[in-house]
Amino acid sequence: MKQIKINGPIVDDSDLSFYEWAGMSAVAPKTVISELEKFKGEDVQVLINSGGGSVFAGSEIYTALKKHKGRVEIIVTGLSASIASIIMLAGDSIKASPISQIMIHNVSTVQKGDYQKMRHVSKTLDLASASLAKMYSQKTGQTEEVIRKMMDEETWFNAYSAKELGLVDEILFDNTLQLVAYHGEIISKDKINEFNKLRQYENNGQIKSFDTNKPKNNKSEFLKYCPGKTTESPFAKYCMVGTAK
């Protein structure tokens, strides 16, 4: 699968040359669009590690990813904060590293002017934040009011809380624990998987079939059914005791 990396701040196209001159990592819309044009119709994997940046640049990147004809898989490798978390939502599937972080908050800006100017700026910021809240709401199924409160408080999520909320679909490298409500002994999933592998070897003729009539405590008898006929055999524990305990 083709990869596109979104590392560092999200900047406008006109600002990218400065970051390149300074030797700093940054991503502009034209960077992502250029990569997508090379991968026309192909599935792409987008790796995100960004604290956000320009809302308008982020919106352009989000739109480009949504318009891409191939499947888009998002992987949060480190940080997906602010507008980067909106870009994240462009994925057909969203996966996160177990130690990654996601942050959502309101849109902000730096401005100067009189009270009328500031009132206009405040309204603009509120409208922009409402638009982002709607997108988070659509992804998670939470109400916009709940999301707006989270944004007001600048809410941080680890991979697990983000999955619980519905911001991400899957946590990478996550082996789900086997939870049991049973008084007594139960064979673990790991042992069952090992046993299934053993049965596969048996079906393929790599080892002889089990004879359930053999005495279970006679190790020498059972070892002859195991590869190598030694206690070092990876299957010896099954042959010797007839259990996966």
N, C-alpha and C positions, 0 to 999 in steps of 0.2 A: 504494500500500500504506500502511495506517495505521501510524503510528510511536508508539512508547513509549520515552521516554528514562529510563535509569537512570544518573544522574549523582550523584556524591558518595557519602557513607556510606549503608549499608543500616541503617535504624534501626527500632525497634519503633513501632507505631502511637502508643503513649502518649508517645513522645519526639519525634515529628515537630513538634509545635507549638513546642517550644523552638527547633528549627533554623529554623523559619519566622520566629519572633520575632527571632532573631539575624540573619536575612537570609542564612542558609547553605543551600546546596543539600544535599538529603538525599532519600532515597526510602524510603517505608514500604510494607508490604504493601497497605494500603488504597488507596494512590495507584495502584498497578499494577492491583489488582483493579477499581477504579472505571473505569480506562481500558479494561480488557478487557471489562467489561460494556457499554460503549458500542459496542464493535466485535464484538459477538456473531457468531460464525461467519465473520468476515472474516479474511483473512490479515493478520498484523501483523509489523512489523519492529521489533525491540527493539535500541536503541543503548546499549551499555554503556561507561561510563567511570567505574569505581568501584574503590576500594581495599578494598571489603568492609565488614564490620560485624557486626551481630547474626546469629548462626547461625540462630536460630529465625525471625527476620524473613526471612532469605534463603531458608530452607526453605519458608516460606509463599508467597513470590513464585515460587519454582521450581514448586511444586505448582499454583499458579494458571495459570502458563504451560503446563504439561503438560496441564492439563484443558481449555485453550482449544480450541474446536472447529475454528478455522481453522488455517492453517499458520503456524508461528512461525519467523521468520528472525532469527537473532542476528547483530549486527555489533559487534565490539569496536573501538571508535573510538580508544581510548587505553589504558586500564588495565582489566584484569579480574583482580583479585587476591582471594585468600582466598574468602569465601563468594560474592563476585561471580562467581568462576569456576565455582561450582556452578550459580548462576542461568543462566550461559552454556550449560550442558549441557542446558537445557530446550528448546533450539532444534531444529527439524527439520533446519535447516542452520545451520552456524556459520561466519561469515566474519570475517576480521581485517584491519585496516589494516596495511600493511607495516611501520609503525613502532610498532605496538601492543605491549604487554607483558602477559603472563599469569603469575600467581604462585600456587603451591599450597603450603600448609603445614599444620601441625597446628592443631587448635582450641586456643584459649587463653582464660584468664579471669583476673580479679582477685578473690581470695578471702582470707579470714582465718579462723583457727580453730586448734584443736589438731591433733596428728598424725593422729588418727582422721578428723577432718573433711577434712584435706588428702589422706588416702589415698582417701577417698570421691570427692573432687573429681578426683583423678588418674585414677581408674577411669572416671569419667564422661567426662572429656576424651578418654581413650583410646578409649572406645566411640564417641564422636562422630567422632573422627578416622578410625576404622575404617570408619564408615558413608560418610564422604566418599571415602575411598580406594576403596571398592567402586564408587562412581559414576564416578570417574576411570578405574578399571580397565575397567568396562563400555564406556566411550566409546572408550578407546584400544586395548583388547585386551592391554594389559600386565598382568602378574600384580599382585595386590594387594601382594605383598612388594616388588616394584620400586617401585610407587607410594608405599608407606609410607616407603621409604628416601628418595625424593624429597621427601616431605612433611617428614620428619625434618630434612632439610637446607635447608628452605625454598628450593625451586627456582623460578628465574625463567626464562621462555621469551620469546624474541622470536617474531614471527609465523611465521617459517620453522621454528624448532625445535618450536614448538607444532604446526604442520602435520605435521612429520615424526613426532612422537610420536602424532598422531591426535587431539589436543585440538580442533583446528579443521579444517574441511573445505576451506576456500578462503582464499587471500590476495587481497584486493582490489587491483585495478589491476596485477596481476602478469602481465607478458608473458613467457611461458616462452621461454627461450633455445633456439634451434635448435642441437642438438649433432650434429656430423657426424664420422663415422669413415671418411674417404675420401681417397685420395691423388690430387689433381687438383682441378678446378674443379667447383663445384656452385652452382646458382642458389639464392639466398636465398629464404626464405619471403616476405619483403616484396616482392621482385621478382615472384614467382609470383602473389601477390595483386594486384599492379598489372596484370600481364598478364591475369589473369582479369577484372579490371574492363574492360580494353581489349576483350577478347572479348565482354563483355556489351554494350559500346557498339556493337561490330560487329554483334552479333545483333539489336540494337534499331534498326539502320539509321542510327545516328548518325555512323558513319564507313564508308568503303568497305572491302571485304574485302581482305586481304593477297593480293598476287600473289607467290608464292614464286619465280617465275621472273625477277623483276626483279633487276638487278644490285645486290648488297648495298652496294657502295661508291658508288653513284650517288645522292648525297643529294637532288638535285633530283627524281629519279624517285620516290624513296620518300616525300618530303615531300608529294607530291600525294595520298597516301593518309591524311594526317593532318589533323585538324581545324585550319583556319586556314592550313594549308600553310606554316607557319613553324617555325623552330627553337625558338621559344618554346612550341610545343605541348607539353603534358605527355606526349604519346605520341611525340614526335619521336625520342626515343632508340631506340624500338623500330623505327620506320619506317626510320631511317637505317642502323642496323647489323644489324637483324634478330635481335637478341638481347636478353636481359634482364640482361646483365652490367653 
